[in-house]
Amino acid sequence: MKKLFCMIALAGLALTAWSQTPLRLSTYNGTSLERYDGQQRDVTAERYLFTGWNTISLPFSVTEQEIDEALGQGVKLERLVGVTQQGNEILLSFQDCKAEGIKANTPYILYYPGETGTKKIRAIAQVENKESKLTFTTDCGVEITMNGAMLKTDGKDLYGILAINNVDANFTHIDNEKAFFYATRCFISIPGEQQFTLIPRHMAPGEVTSINSIVAENDIIDVYNLLGMRVAHNIKAGEINNLVPNVYIVNGHKVLVK
């Protein structure tokens, strides 16, 4: 029995040591993560960040404290929570979510106030090998998808934040056949050949809007939850109060139903 106990203890120590074996992710071409899926690892991503707005998506979670330790307390982190459209312009509503930290395989925009250069983001966390994307549909029926690039990705006909124009987090259409996105960066895709002007809107944590300040009571609207899933289609704005109390997205704005 004592021998069996020792063997189990040694196996446990070996497993602990193995789980903390450093895993360094390539943020250039990307790293194949299939063999690491679900494993608890000491994982590091060395990301090149520009002063201003960047995009980021990681296959592991990072706490707010770990973000501050790696990048400084002045960093901002925002997630896409809604979209709305007026003609050829699409408003992208991004909300401050830094307090939640970076969730694995979720695309974000990140404001970095420091000097341009390479920074190390490290955590002992579970590695998750799955697609990173958020999808919304505008009130005019245009589908907007924000994706995180797991591997180096061709950039033509996608929208991205250009390093030379990253002050306001503007996503610009890319028509260069030689353009690409490095791994752990994010892009926006819109089906079809029509090009749009994407305009970012930055929202504070928990910011919500009255439905009456967005649309008239008899206007026809679609309602989405915070994950971008449509929960009501072609209803009158006044009928939103019949939904289960929650926070919803209407025309790119958060609306509180009590």
N, C-alpha and C positions, 0 to 999 in steps of 0.2 A: 504493500500500500504506500509506504514511504517513497519507494522508488517511483511509483506511478505519479505521486504528488510532485516529485522533483521534475519529472518529465513534463508534466502539465505546466509547472511554473516556468521551466526553460522555454517551452513553446510559447507561453504568454509573453515572455521577455523578447523572444525573437520576433513575434508579431508586432510588439510595440516598436522595436527598433526599425523593423521593415516599414511600418506605417509612417515613420518620421524620416525615412530616407528622402533627401531633397529631390524634388521634381521641378525642373526649370522649363518653363514654357517658351517656345519660340514665338515671339510677337512679330515676326517678319513673315515667314512662310506658314507658321502654325505648327501645332504638335498633334499627332494622332493620339487620341485619348481613349480609344476603345479598350485597351488593356488596363487602363487605370479607372474606368468607370465605377463609381461607387466606393472607391478606396479613400481612406483618410490619409492624406499626405501632407508633408511639409512642402508647400508649393510656392513658387516665386514666378512672377511675371515682370520682366524688365521692359517697361513701356517708355517710348520716346514721347514726351508731352511738349506741346507748344504753349507758350504763354497765351492765355485766353481759353476759348472753348475748344474742347476735344470731344471725341466719342470713345466709349469703352464698353466692352462686354467680356466677362471672364467666366471660365468654366468652374469657378469656385467662389464661395461667398467671402466677403470682407466686411468686418464691422466698421462702424463710424470711427472708433478709436484707432483701428488699424489703418484706415484711410488717412487720418490726421498724422499718425506717426510716419507714414510713408511720404505724404505729399504736403503736409502742413495744414493748419487749421483754417486757412482762408479758402480751401477748396470747396466748390459747390457741386452737388450731384443732383441731377434732375431726370425724371422719367416721363415719357410721353403718356399723357392721360386722355387726350381727346383731339379731334380735328374738326374743322368746319371750313366751308368753302363759299367764296363769293367770286363767281366767274372763274377767271384763270388763277386766282389767288387762293391758297390753302393755308389756313392758320393752324399752326402746330402748338398745342398747349402742353408745355412742359412744367412739371411740378417738383418743387424741392422735396427730395426724399432722402437726404443725407443721413438723417437720424436712423433710417432703416438699414443703412449700409448698402453695399453692393450685393445683390442676390445673384447666385450662379445662373448663367445663361440668360441674363436680362440685359437688353440694350439701354444705354444711358448716354446723356451728354454730361460732360464734366468740365467745370471751369477751374483752371490751374493758374494761380496768380504768380507762381515762381518763374525762375529763368528757364528758358527752353533747354531741354536736355533729357537724358535717360533717368528714370526713377524706378526703384524696386518696390513692387507691391507683393507682400508676403503674408501668408496665413497658414496655419495648420487646419485644414478643412477638407471636406469631402469633394472629390473631383466628380463632375457630372458631364457626361458626354451626350449632349443633346442639342437640338437646334435652338438658337436664340432669336426670338422675334416677337413683335407686338403688331397686331393688325387692327386697323380701324376703317370705317367707311364713312365718308362725308355725307352730309345731308343731301348732296346731289348724286350720291351713288358711286363716288370714286373711292376705290380701295387703296389705302395707304399702309404699307408694311415697313416697319423699322427692324432691320436685321443686324445681328452681330456676326462678323466674319470669323468663323472658326479657322479657316485656312485663307491664304492669300487669294483674293477674289478680283476678277476682271471688273473694272469700274464703269465701262461705257454704258450710258443710258440709265445710270443710277444717280442718286443725289447724295452728296456728302459735304461735310464742312471742310472747306479748303484752308490750308495753313496760312495762306496769304489774306484770308478774309474770315477770320474766326472770332472777331470781336463780339458779334451779336448772335452767334450760333446759327448763322444762315446756312441752310442746305442748298447747294448749287447743283444744277443739272450738269452731268459730265458727258461731253460728246467726243472726248479723246479716246481713240481705240487703244492707246498704250497706257491708259490710266488704270490703276488698280487700288484695292484696299488691302493693307497689311492685316494679318490676323489680330484679333481682339479690338479692331475698329468696327464702327457701325455705319450703315448706309440706309437710305430710304429708297424703296422701289414702288413705282406706280405703273400698273399695266396700261398698255396702249401707247400710241405714238405722240399723243398730246403732251406738251411740256407745261409745267406749272411753276408759278412763283411760290416758294414755301417761306412763310413768315413765322418765326418763333415767338411765342408768348410765354413769359416766365411767371409762374404762380408760386405763391408762398405756401408753406405746409398747411394743409387743412383748409385752404382757401375755397370757399363755395360762393355761388351766386344765386340770387333769387330768379326763378323761372320768369317772373314778370319783367325782369330787366333784360331778358334775352329775346323773348318772343311774345306775341299777343296770345291771349287765352285760346283763341280758335285756330291758331296756326297749327299746321300738321307737322309733327316732329318724329324723329326716331330717338330712342333712349338707349344708352349703353351703360354697362356697369364699369367699374374701375379697371377691369381686365380687358376692356375693349369689346366685350361680347354684347350684341344687341339684345335687349330684353323687352323692347316694345317697338312696334313698327307702324308708322302712319297713324299715330294717335293725336288727338287734339292736345295742345299744351296743357290745358286745364285738367286733363285726365291723368296727368303724371302723379297727382296727389292720391290716386287710387292704388298706386304701386306700394309694395312693401317698404316701410320706412328704411331709408338708406341714402347713400350719396351716389348720384348718377352723373353721367356725362351727357349734356345736350348742347349741340353746336359748339363743341370744344370747351364748354364751361362746366364746372362742377356745380351740381344742383342738389340741395339737401331736401329730402322728403321726410317730414316728421310723422 
